């Protein structure tokens, strides 16, 4: 844990420090060795929150992006169950930072418990298996309504550069065809509409996650991946065709919106000028 209570106030660990767990009230001792990240540990009991994972430097750096009042906040459900969120913003959005793998059961339990939740994953552990390919126009743009993209996949060079079918052409054969039911037709290349796609670009791209951590593809709360640069990668479903895509979201935008929006799903959906 990063924080313990000293005289009722949250404090970071310091040499020979003693404090109190903000959640269970147990005695905490500071761990401040020269070779390990300074943190608090329960003195005689195990960690009081079974969902808590060992904190990495990545966790700590993320927590430090937020005010101390947002870090390691206890959250109580209507039935009295209590867990300690990695981050909880003033508007009630819970941010869970996840480095290690997670089972479906635990993910579902956390999503049901917190509800207004957004996941941020440490992408460094699977970056070599995550390929990002060609840009896509915004799903709600005019140009996107007539296009069904061929799914990009590692080693499929044509699709990775951008191949698509037109719904309007498919309807010449079957007027009842929709984006969800198009299965073929004339194959077109992104090169033919690249300028239009760029005009309606809002950060969306095709991707392929080789040997994915499948639980995140089924999450009902928003999932963002941090690959260590100034952008996060949000996992999305592009349109009714079911195409999986990502959207680049500036980390600065995420930080701002998570502190101001009331609902996790609204992060990075409203576009306005950020403070300098």
C-alpha positions in Angstrom: 0.0 0.0 0.0 1.1 3.5 -0.7 -0.8 5.2 2.1 -1.5 4.6 5.8 -3.2 6.9 8.3 -1.0 8.9 10.7 -3.1 10.8 13.2 -6.0 10.4 10.9 -4.1 11.7 7.8 -3.0 9.7 4.8 0.8 9.5 4.6 3.3 7.7 2.3 5.7 5.3 3.9 8.8 6.7 5.7 11.7 4.9 7.6 10.5 3.3 10.8 7.0 4.5 10.3 4.0 3.1 12.0 0.4 3.8 10.9 -3.1 2.5 10.6 -4.8 0.8 7.7 -7.5 3.1 6.3 -9.8 0.2 5.6 -9.5 -2.3 8.5 -7.8 -0.2 11.2 -5.0 -2.7 11.7 -1.4 -1.5 12.5 0.7 -0.8 9.5 4.5 -0.8 9.3 6.6 1.1 6.7 8.8 -0.9 4.4 11.6 1.4 3.2 14.5 -0.8 2.1 17.1 0.7 -0.3 16.2 -1.9 -3.0 12.4 -1.9 -2.9 9.8 0.7 -3.4 8.7 2.3 -0.1 5.3 1.0 1.0 3.1 0.1 3.9 2.3 -3.5 5.0 0.0 -4.9 7.6 2.0 -5.7 10.8 0.3 -9.0 11.9 -2.4 -9.7 9.4 -2.5 -10.4 5.7 -3.7 -7.6 3.4 -7.3 -7.0 4.3 -8.5 -6.7 0.7 -8.3 -10.0 -1.3 -8.4 -8.1 -4.5 -5.2 -6.2 -3.8 -2.1 -7.1 -5.9 1.5 -6.4 -5.2 2.2 -2.9 -6.3 4.7 -2.3 -9.1 6.5 0.9 -10.1 3.9 1.2 -12.8 1.1 1.2 -10.2 2.9 3.9 -8.2 3.5 6.2 -11.1 -0.1 6.0 -12.1 -1.3 6.8 -8.6 1.0 9.7 -8.3 -0.7 11.3 -11.3 -3.8 11.9 -9.1 -4.2 13.9 -5.8 -3.5 11.9 -2.7 -7.2 12.1 -1.8 -8.0 9.9 -4.8 -5.6 7.1 -4.0 -6.4 3.8 -2.3 -10.0 4.9 -1.4 -12.3 2.5 0.4 -15.5 1.8 -1.4 -18.5 0.3 0.4 -21.3 -1.5 -1.5 -25.0 -1.3 -0.5 -24.6 -4.7 1.2 -21.7 -3.5 3.4 -18.9 -5.2 1.4 -15.8 -3.0 1.4 -12.8 -3.0 -1.0 -10.0 -0.5 -1.6 -10.0 1.1 -5.0 -6.6 2.0 -6.6 -8.1 5.3 -7.5 -11.5 7.0 -7.0 -12.0 10.4 -8.4 -14.2 13.2 -6.8 -17.0 12.4 -9.3 -17.2 8.7 -8.3 -15.3 7.1 -11.1 -13.2 4.1 -9.9 -9.9 3.4 -11.7 -8.4 -0.1 -11.2 -4.8 -0.5 -12.3 -4.0 -4.0 -13.4 -0.6 -5.5 -14.1 -1.1 -9.2 -13.6 -3.5 -11.6 -15.3 -7.0 -11.8 -14.0 -9.7 -14.5 -14.1 -13.2 -13.9 -15.5 -14.7 -14.4 -12.1 -12.6 -11.7 -10.4 -13.1 -9.2 -13.2 -16.9 -9.7 -13.1 -16.9 -9.4 -9.3 -15.0 -6.1 -9.4 -17.2 -4.7 -12.2 -20.4 -5.7 -10.3 -19.0 -4.2 -7.1 -17.7 -0.9 -8.3 -20.0 -0.5 -11.4 -18.7 3.0 -12.3 -15.4 1.5 -13.1 -12.6 1.9 -15.7 -9.7 -0.5 -16.2 -6.2 0.6 -17.0 -3.9 -2.3 -18.0 -0.1 -2.4 -18.0 0.6 -3.2 -21.6 4.3 -3.7 -21.2 3.7 -7.3 -20.3 2.1 -8.2 -23.6 3.3 -5.4 -26.0 5.1 -7.9 -28.3 1.7 -9.6 -29.0 -0.2 -6.4 -29.7 -0.1 -5.1 -33.3 -1.8 -1.8 -34.3 -2.6 -1.4 -38.0 -4.3 1.0 -40.3 -6.4 4.0 -39.3 -10.2 3.9 -39.4 -12.7 6.8 -39.9 -14.8 7.6 -36.8 -17.5 4.9 -36.5 -20.3 7.6 -36.6 -18.9 9.4 -39.6 -20.7 9.5 -43.0 -18.0 7.5 -44.8 -18.0 4.7 -42.2 -21.7 3.9 -42.8 -21.1 2.3 -46.2 -17.9 0.4 -45.2 -17.3 -3.1 -43.8 -13.6 -3.7 -43.1 -11.8 -6.9 -43.6 -10.4 -7.9 -40.2 -6.7 -7.3 -39.8 -4.5 -10.0 -38.5 -0.8 -10.7 -38.0 0.8 -11.9 -41.3 -2.3 -10.9 -43.4 -0.6 -8.0 -45.2 -3.5 -7.0 -47.4 -6.0 -6.6 -44.5 -3.4 -5.0 -42.3 -3.0 -2.2 -44.9 -6.8 -1.8 -45.2 -9.3 -3.7 -47.3 -13.1 -3.2 -47.2 -16.4 -4.0 -48.9 -19.2 -1.5 -49.6 -22.7 -2.1 -48.2 -24.2 -0.2 -51.1 -22.7 -2.6 -53.6 -23.8 -5.6 -51.6 -27.3 -4.3 -51.6 -27.4 -4.4 -55.4 -27.5 -8.2 -55.0 -29.5 -8.3 -51.7 -31.4 -5.2 -50.6 -31.7 -6.6 -47.1 -28.0 -6.7 -46.4 -26.7 -4.8 -43.4 -23.2 -4.1 -42.1 -23.6 -7.1 -39.8 -24.5 -9.5 -42.6 -22.1 -8.4 -45.4 -19.9 -11.4 -46.3 -18.3 -10.4 -49.5 -18.4 -8.3 -52.7 -15.9 -6.1 -54.5 -12.8 -5.7 -52.5 -11.6 -2.1 -52.1 -8.4 -0.7 -50.7 -7.8 2.0 -48.1 -5.6 3.7 -50.6 -8.7 4.7 -52.6 -10.2 6.7 -49.8 -7.2 7.5 -47.6 -7.8 11.3 -47.8 -11.5 10.9 -46.7 -10.5 8.5 -43.9 -7.9 11.0 -42.6 -10.6 13.7 -42.6 -12.8 11.7 -40.3 -10.0 10.1 -38.2 -10.6 10.2 -34.4 -7.9 7.9 -33.3 -9.4 4.5 -34.3 -7.3 1.7 -35.7 -7.5 -1.9 -36.5 -5.4 -4.2 -34.3 -4.6 -7.8 -33.6 -3.9 -9.1 -30.1 -2.1 -12.5 -30.5 -2.9 -14.8 -27.6 -5.0 -12.1 -25.9 -6.0 -11.9 -22.2 -9.5 -12.8 -23.3 -11.2 -11.5 -20.1 -10.5 -7.9 -21.2 -12.3 -8.5 -24.6 -15.4 -9.4 -22.6 -15.3 -6.6 -20.0 -18.5 -4.6 -19.6 -16.5 -1.6 -18.2 -14.2 0.5 -20.3 -10.7 -1.0 -20.8 -7.6 1.2 -21.6 -4.1 -0.1 -22.1 -1.0 1.8 -21.2 2.0 1.0 -23.4 4.2 3.6 -21.7 3.8 6.6 -24.0 1.6 9.7 -24.0 -1.4 7.9 -25.3 -3.6 5.1 -23.9 -5.2 2.5 -26.2 -8.9 2.0 -25.6 -10.5 -1.4 -26.6 -13.6 -0.8 -28.7 -16.1 -2.5 -30.9 -16.2 -0.5 -34.1 -19.7 -1.0 -35.4 -22.5 -3.5 -35.9 -20.2 -5.8 -37.9 -18.6 -6.6 -34.6 -15.1 -5.5 -35.7 -12.8 -5.0 -32.8 -10.7 -1.9 -32.9 -8.7 0.5 -30.7 -8.9 4.2 -30.1 -5.9 6.3 -29.1 -6.7 8.5 -26.2 -4.2 11.1 -24.9 -3.2 10.3 -21.4 -3.7 13.9 -20.5 -7.3 13.7 -21.8 -7.9 10.6 -19.7 -6.6 12.2 -16.6 -8.7 15.3 -17.1 -11.9 13.5 -18.0 -11.7 11.0 -15.2 -11.6 13.9 -12.7 -14.5 15.7 -14.3 -16.9 13.2 -16.0 -19.4 11.5 -13.7 -19.5 8.2 -15.6 -16.6 6.0 -16.7 -18.1 5.4 -20.1 -18.0 9.2 -20.8 -14.2 9.5 -20.5 -12.8 10.6 -23.9 -16.3 11.0 -25.5 -16.7 14.8 -25.1 -14.2 16.9 -27.0 -13.3 20.3 -25.7 -10.3 22.3 -25.0 -8.2 21.2 -22.0 -6.6 23.6 -19.6 -3.0 24.5 -20.4 
